[in-house]
């Protein structure tokens, strides 16, 4: 297990309220593997790089971004768009491979002076104990998961909101689902449910940009996947009876309610 986890046990337990060992798995794998073979034309059309400065260590880094206008939508999986032949979720985390700081791309540059000092002391010092990871231009789901776990780790040091932590956990569960890893999909769904529930009970809306109805839907989906159907139905009812909720979300809520009914009838 890489040394970045050393001396962070208390932070992981107190700040993220997550078990220490969920970070161990992908920190040892994936980062130096080659990505899936793609044509130069596909590579050029889907991604591009932009040099940015890490707000923690001030290193210049090459950040790989997705040309969202070039993505080809395959289908919607409830709130998650699924694209053909490419997984943009792998690029949602920006990471400095000089110091180990990582965050969702829209939050990467938001670092206070106090957070910077904490990250320099608790993350960079540990990260320097081992060979920094190197990612190829095209990243696979395992690499994406690793970067999300780095973002979770540095997020606990930054003390980011519960809503942001829940979103990181949710996206990790989605990537594990894409890999067909049922055990880890279930594990991270449970963690996302626990943290989003804490956010729902303690944070003001919008929670990390999510409306109350969106949070209700996510909590209903988590509860359904975890087999807590009565909890799921409570959240779905709140969506269905609210006439201010957009039609698509209410239709999704009705579909999930029907799905639960079919499962319970089996």
N, C-alpha and C positions, 0 to 999 in steps of 0.2 A: 504493500500500500504506500502510495506516494507521501512524502513528508509534509505536503501542504495541510494534511489533517492534524499534524502534531500540534499540541498545545491549544487546539480549538474545541476540545470536548465540551467545556462549559458553554461556549458560545453556541454550539450546535444544540445543546439541550435547552438552554434558557431562552435563546433568541428565536430559534426556529421551532422549538417544541417538537422536534422530530428525532427519531432514533439515529444514533451516530452512524450505524453501519449502512444506511441507505446511500451514503456517499462513496462507499468503498468500491463498489463493483466496477463502474466504468472509468474510474480514475486510473485503472491499470491497463486499459485497453483502448484500441480504436483510434487514438489521436495520430499515430504515425502511419496508419494503413492508407493505401491508395483508395481514392474514391472510385465509384462506378465509371466505367468507360463511357464517354459521351463524345459526340462529334465536336469538332472545333466550332462549327456553325451553331450548334445548340449551346455550347459554353458561352460563346460571344453574345448570343441573343438573350440568355437568361440571367447572367450575372455580370457584375463589373466591380472593380475595386476602387476604393477612395482612401487616400491617406488622411488619417486623423491623428490627433494627439491624445494619449491616454491622460485623463484628468488626475490620475493618481501618481504615476511615476514620470510623466511628461515624455515618455518615449513616443516616437513616431511609429505608427502601426498601419498596416494595410488592412482595411476593413472590406470584406466581401459583402456586397449588397445584391438584392434580387431586383430585376426589372419586372415589377409586378404587372405592367401592361402586356408583357410577353407571355405570361402564364396562361395555360389552357385549362380551364375548369373542367374537371371530370364530373363531379357531383358535389352536392352539399350533404355533409354528414351532420345533420342538425345545425349547430352553430359553427361547425368547422368546414371550411371549403377544402376539397380534395382535388389536387391538380394532376394532370397527366404527366407521367414520366419524370416528375420532379417534386421534391418535398421542401417547400420554402420555410417550413418550421425550423429546419436545421440552421437557418440563417437569422433567426430572430434574436439571437444573443450575440452581442459584440464582446470580444475578449481581447485583452492585452496579454500576449504570450511573453511579454518581458517581466511583468510583475504578478500576473495571475488574476487581476481584477476583471470581472465579467458582469454584465447586466443586460437586460432587454435593451435592444438597440435604441429605443426611444427614451431610455432612462440612463444610458451609459454616461452621458456627460453631466448628469445631475449628482454632484458630489460636493458636500460642504467641507470646509476646512477640518472640522472635527472628524468627519467620516474619512477624509483623506489620511489623516494621521493614524487613525485606527487601522485602515487598510494597509498602510505602509508597515506598521508594526506587526500586525497579526497575519497578514496574507503574504506580502512580498518577502518577508524574512523567511517564511516557511517555503514558499514557492522556489526561492533561490537554492534550496537544498537539493534539488534534483533537476535533471535536464528539462528545460521548458518544452512544452508540447509544440508540435508543428502540424498545422492542418492543411490539407490540399484545397484547391479551389472548389472542387466539387466534394461536398461532405455527405456522408451517409447518416442514417438514423442514430447509430451508435455514437458517432462523433457529436451529433446534435444533442443527444442525451448528456454526454460528458460536459458539454459547454453549459447546458442548463444547470447541471449540478454545481459547476463552478459559480454560476450566477446565484444559486441558492446559498452557497457557502459564503460568498462575499456579501450577499444580501443580509445574512445574519449579522455580519460585522457592521454593515451600514445601518442596520435596524430599519429595514424597509417595511412598508405597511404589510399587514396580513393579506390584504387584497392582492398585492404584488406577489407575495410568496405563494398564494393559492393559484395564481395564474401560471407561475413557473411549474408548480407541481402538476397542474392540469395538462400543460403542454408536454411534460415528461410522460404522463400516462398515455397521451395520444400517440407519441412516438413509439412507446413500447407496444401499443396496440397495432401500429403499422408493422412492427417487427414480428407480430404474432406471439409475443411473450405474455401469456395470460397471467402468470403469477405476478410479474412486476406491474402489469397494467392494473390489476386489482390492488396491489400494494399502494401504488401512487394515486389511484383513485381514492382510496381510503384517506391518505394523507391530505389530498386536495380537499376532500369533503370536510375533514376535521378543521383545517385552517380556514377555509371559506366560511364555515359555520361560525368560527370565532370572529371573523371579520364582519359577518352579518349581524352578530350580536353586539359588536363594539364600535364599528366604524360607520361613518355617515355616508349616505349615497351622494353621488355615484361612487361605488367601491371599485377603485382602479379603473375608472371609466365605464363601469357596468351599471346599468339601471337596475332598479329593484326587481323588475320582471325578469331580466336576464339572470340575475343571481338566483332568483327562485327557480328558474329553469335548470340552471347548472346543478343546484342542490337536489332538484328532483331527479335529474339524470344520474348523479352520483348515488343517490339513495336507491334508485332502480337497479343500477349495476351491482350494488352491494346487497340487494335483496331486502331492503327496508321499504316495502311497498306502501305501508300506511303513511310514512313520512313523505314519500314521493307524492302520493295523492294529495296530501295537504298543500304542498307547494304548487302542484298543478292546478288545484282548485282556485288558488289565489290568482293565477294567470288567467284562467278561463273566464272567471266572473268579472275581470277588470276590463271594461270596454275601452280604456285608454291604451291598452296594449296593442301593438301592431298585429294585423291579421295573421301574418306568417308565424309569429311566435305562438299565438293562440292555437293555430292549426297544429303546430309541433307539439304543444301541450296536450291537445286532444289525442294526437297519434300516440303519444307516450302513455296516456291514460288507457287507451285501447290495448296497447302492448301489455300493460300490467294486467288488464283484465284477462287477456288470453293466457298469460303465464299462470295466473291464479286459478284458471279453470282447468289447467292440465292435471 
